[in-house]
Amino acid sequence: MRKQFFRLYAFIIFSVIAALIAFGQIYQNYLFEQSPSIALPISQWPALIEDKSNTMAVLERQELALPPSLEQHLNTNKMLTVSQEEGNFVYLLSDDASSNKVYRIGPITVAPPQEEHSIYFLLAYSAIALLVMSFIWPVFKDLARLKRAARRFAKEKKAFKTNVKPSSTVYPLAQTLSDMSERISKFIQLHEDLSRIISHEIRTPLSRMRFILSLHNDIDDELEQTIHRNIDEIENRLCQYLDFARVEYLTKPLELKGIDAHQFISLEASKNQVFTDVTIETQVAVKQLFCEPASFSVLVQNLLFNGVKYAQNKVVLTLTADGDNQILEVFDDGPGLPNDADSLLDPFSSSKESAVASGYGLGLYIVDRICLWHGGHLTLNNHSQTGGAHITVVWPKTN
């Protein structure tokens, strides 16, 4: 904000000074045309009047031998000052255009040029600069306060009240931002409360359903498997929503740390392998994985969940490094992503081109958010060999 203030301030000051200088030049050249003149000390006048025979003479034009430049000056201004050894002489042309007479006055002492008034111009420009600063500095001071308040809100997600006075030019903006922060803060609190309520009110009945199923042995096996699959689907959706609630409002910066890459990837793969017949193959080419373990575990789980859900036989997860970047790739042999796959990165969205891939929306949104937390980026493609979805996550080793 300080940089913008100085830029605007300098622009205004230079613009005002340029306008004043331009106006002065126009006034001097076009509106106030002075006739050529010469300044004589008052002490010179008595001598010129009393000794006219020696100080004033009438010459013929041909008696003057002047260079072309001085001749041109004399013809233009009707007056010419010449410095000679005897002193200064002033030559005047007659007003009669037909006359060739030239009047010479001198020798005389020319008065020194008037004292320059640069100091007064400097004071005037300084006063203008102070006046401009008194107008725009309070505005930028209030804008700087709003900027700091907005940054605090981005970190803490708490409503803020600005200290901008009602007389300030930006007071309406400050009030609008304050009201908006209060509404967003309430919405975040409502979102968190809703997540906790859903977690408790839905998971508890699901647990009861599993317990009741375990007590009845007379239920048809196919029916029991169907019920269990539906319960698993509900729990997976619930976990995705809770993950969404956590990643949507990150209030603390992530701290990356190095962990055992083989152990971490193997553990995450085994969590999904238990519930599927699809083979999960892992290829880890690095020893250490730099990430925030809790959130990155959610990222890997969502990628594997989507891969296992749509794969026919196999899901492959690879972890490699390229310089200071880490690369995680997950691809499968399923139907692949639709052409509008980028739309699946929006929360609660589904593809309009493929009903098969309709479930990717929330999971990929969570992956994308966690990827952004780590300072990386997400790429969606279809694998060149298997034709299935090919998702790549690239992020640096350090923030």
C-alpha positions, 0 to 999 in steps of 0.5 A: 500500500505504501508503494501505491501511495508514493506512486500516486503522490509522485504522479499528482505532484509531477502533474501539477508542477508540469501544468504550472510550468506549461501555463507559465510558458504559455502566459509568458509567450502568448499572453504577456509579450514584453517589448525588449528592454534594458535596465539602467541604474538610477545613478546613470540617468543624470549623466545621460541627460546632462552630457547628451553630446557625448552619451547620445549620437545619431549614426547612419545605418551604413556606418554600423559593421555588424555580423549577420546575427547581430544585424538580424537581432537589431532588425527584429528587436529594434534594439541591440546592446553591445559590450566594448572596451569603452563600456556598454552601448545601446543601439536603437533603430528609428521608428520611421521605417524609411529612415536609416538612422541608428541612435547610439546611447553609451557608454553606460553601466547596465544594471545587474539582472534581477535576483532569481526567485527560485526559492519562492518557486520551491516554497510554492511547490512545497506548499502544493506538495504538502496540500496534496499529501494532506488530502491523499495520505489519510485515504491510504492510511485507512486503506492500509488498515483495511489491508491488514484487517483483511489479511488477519481475517484470511488467517483467523477467519474471525469477524473484524471491526475497522478503526476507520472514522465515519468522516473517511472517504473509504468508510463505506468500504470499511463498513462493507468489509466488516459486515462481510467478514461477520457474515462469512465468520458466521457461515464458517461456524455454521459449517463446522457445527453442521459437520459435527452434527452430521458426523454424530447423527449419521455415523451413530445410526450406521453403527447400529445398523452394522451391529444389528446385522451382526446379530441376525444370522437368518438374513440372506447373504446377498441381501446382507452384502447389499446392505453392507455395501450401502452402509460402506457407501454412506460412510465413504460419502460421509468421510468425503464430506467431513474431509471437504469441511476440513480442507475448505477452511484451513486456519493454520499454515501447513508444516512439511516434514520428511517421513518414510515414503515406502511405509506411508504409501504402503499403509495408505494402499493397504487401507483400500486393498482390504475392501476391494478385489482390484489390485493396488500396485505401488512404485516408490522411487524415493526414500523420504516423502515431504508433506503434512502427513494428516492432510496428505493421507486424505489426498492419497485415500481419495485418489485410491478410492476413486481409482479402485471404484472405477478400475477393472483390475488394477490401480497403480500409484507411483511416487518419484522426484524431479529435482526439488519437486515430488511427483505422485501419480495414480492411474487405473484401467477404468473408463477414464475421465470425461472431456470436461474433467476440469469441472470435477474439481468444483465441489459437489459437481459431476460431469455432464458427459459421463455418468460413469465418472459422476462420483469424482467431483468432491474427492478431486476437489479435496485432492486439489485443495490439499495439493494447493496447501502444499504449494503444488498443482494437480493434472487430470488426464487419461493414461496413454496405455490403460485408457483409465484416469491418470491423475498427477500431483506435483509439489515442492519438498519445502514450502 
